[in-house]
Each structure stands twice: as structure tokens, then as C-alpha cells.
Amino acid sequence: MAALRTLILLPAFAALLWGGGAAAATELRVTVRGVQTDQGDIKVGLYATPEAFDKRKRTYGMAAPAHKGEVTVVFPDIPPGRYGIAAIHDIDGDGELNQNMLGVPTEPYGFGNDAKVNLAPPAFDDMAVTIGTAPVATTLTLR
């Protein structure tokens, strides 16, 4: 019986020693620049896949009170992976990015890596950052 228990437990211990365990989560700090007013909140969303971004289904989301200049939003426990970043300045506090009748945003917004917007949101790869096991800091500018 002891030999059988050793045979069962040995692979589990080996997996832990050689990296087979779950990857550790780390901190992501997103500094949002270009905040024009103290009104409302800065909301930052992380998207784990291009499909999640296309459907506007955040994987993680955080908010911080707006302060003129820049605001840093901290995600304390993000698992390793690649995440698209989008931010809005929700000036009126309604929880949404307000738009005009043509669908053009009327509140400031921005994307990871300051990805360009050409009549449509940027491609996922243009706005994504890679998270490993070390803390990551990135910035974006509202437009």
C-alpha cells in the first residue's frame, strides 16, 4: 500500500517542482493620462481574447475616481496571459461610454499601447499587453 501511495504522489510532486502548478497572479498598473476633469470615474477593462473585446465582455474591470492629469488603476491579481486594455472617463457617472447619434463617443476613451482608432476600435493585438509573473506597468492616453 505504501508503494502504491508513493507511485500516485510522485508525479504530483514532480509537477510542482518542474513548473506544472498554477501560474502565480501578479499586479497590473494602468496609468491613464489626459484626464481633463475631476468629475466622474476612470474605468479600465481588461479583455482576455479578441472575441471578448468584440462583444464588450470584460474579463476584469476596475475604476478609480477621476483626477485632472493622470489616474493609475491597479489590478492586484491578474493571471499571466495577454490582455487587451480599454479605458473610459465616465464623466457623468452613468457607467457607460456616451455616444452621439452617429455612435461617436462623447466621453474620453483610450486603448492599451495608445492604439490608433480609425473609425472603429483598434485590433486586439494593437491594444494588448502581455502579463507574466512579474508586475507590469503600462500607460495610455485618453482622446
C-alpha positions in Angstrom: 0.0 0.0 0.0 2.8 2.4 0.8 4.5 1.7 -2.6 1.2 2.4 -4.4 0.8 5.8 -2.5 4.4 6.7 -3.5 3.6 5.9 -7.1 0.5 8.1 -7.0 2.1 11.1 -5.2 5.4 11.1 -7.0 4.1 12.6 -10.3 2.2 15.3 -8.4 5.3 16.4 -6.5 7.3 16.3 -9.7 4.8 18.5 -11.5 5.0 21.1 -8.7 8.8 21.1 -8.7 9.1 21.5 -12.5 6.5 24.1 -13.0 3.4 22.1 -13.5 1.5 24.0 -10.8 -0.8 27.0 -11.4 1.0 30.2 -12.5 1.1 33.0 -10.0 -1.0 36.1 -10.5 0.6 39.5 -10.5 -0.2 43.2 -10.4 -1.0 45.3 -13.4 -0.9 49.1 -13.1 -2.6 51.1 -15.8 -1.8 54.8 -15.8 -4.4 56.8 -17.7 -3.2 60.2 -19.0 -5.0 63.1 -20.4 -7.8 63.2 -17.7 -9.4 66.7 -18.3 -11.6 67.0 -15.2 -12.1 65.7 -11.7 -15.7 64.7 -12.5 -16.7 61.0 -12.6 -14.6 57.9 -12.7 -11.9 56.4 -14.8 -12.9 52.8 -15.8 -10.4 50.3 -17.2 -11.4 47.0 -18.7 -9.1 44.0 -19.5 -10.2 41.6 -22.2 -8.6 38.1 -22.4 -9.5 37.4 -26.0 -10.3 39.3 -29.2 -13.8 37.8 -29.1 -14.4 39.1 -25.5 -13.4 42.6 -26.7 -15.6 42.4 -29.8 -18.6 41.5 -27.5 -17.5 44.1 -24.8 -17.3 41.3 -22.2 -14.7 42.4 -19.8 -12.6 39.7 -18.2 -11.5 42.2 -15.4 -12.6 45.7 -14.7 -11.6 48.4 -12.2 -12.5 52.0 -11.6 -10.9 54.9 -9.8 -12.1 58.5 -9.1 -11.1 60.9 -11.8 -8.3 63.5 -11.1 -7.2 66.0 -13.6 -4.0 65.0 -15.2 -3.5 61.2 -14.7 -5.0 58.4 -12.8 -3.5 55.0 -12.0 -5.8 52.0 -11.8 -4.3 48.9 -10.1 -5.4 45.3 -10.9 -3.9 43.3 -8.0 -4.2 39.6 -9.1 -4.0 39.2 -12.8 -3.1 35.7 -14.1 -0.4 35.5 -16.8 -1.7 36.0 -20.3 -2.3 38.6 -23.0 -5.0 41.2 -22.3 -6.5 44.0 -24.4 -6.9 47.2 -22.4 -9.6 49.8 -22.9 -10.4 52.8 -20.7 -13.1 55.5 -20.5 -13.6 58.6 -18.5 -17.2 58.2 -17.3 -17.7 61.9 -16.6 -21.4 61.7 -15.9 -21.1 58.5 -13.8 -23.8 56.5 -15.8 -21.5 53.5 -16.2 -21.4 53.8 -20.0 -19.3 55.4 -22.7 -21.8 58.0 -24.0 -22.1 58.4 -27.8 -23.8 60.8 -30.2 -26.4 59.7 -32.7 -23.7 58.6 -35.1 -22.1 56.3 -32.5 -19.1 58.6 -32.0 -18.0 58.7 -28.3 -18.8 61.9 -26.5 -16.7 61.0 -23.4 -12.9 60.4 -23.4 -11.6 56.9 -24.1 -8.3 55.2 -24.8 -6.7 51.9 -25.5 -3.6 50.0 -24.4 -0.4 51.0 -26.2 -2.2 54.1 -27.3 -3.5 52.0 -30.2 -4.9 54.1 -33.1 -8.6 54.4 -33.8 -9.7 54.7 -37.4 -13.5 54.9 -37.4 -13.5 51.6 -35.4 -11.9 50.3 -32.3 -8.3 49.0 -32.7 -7.3 45.4 -33.3 -6.9 43.4 -30.2 -3.1 42.8 -30.8 -2.6 46.6 -31.1 -4.1 47.3 -27.6 -2.9 44.2 -25.7 -0.2 43.8 -23.2 1.4 40.5 -22.0 1.3 39.7 -18.3 3.9 37.2 -16.9 4.7 36.6 -13.3 6.4 40.0 -12.6 4.4 43.1 -12.0 3.6 45.2 -15.2 3.0 48.9 -15.6 1.6 50.5 -18.7 0.2 53.8 -19.8 -2.5 55.0 -22.2 -3.8 58.4 -23.2 -7.4 59.4 -23.3 -8.7 61.0 -26.5 
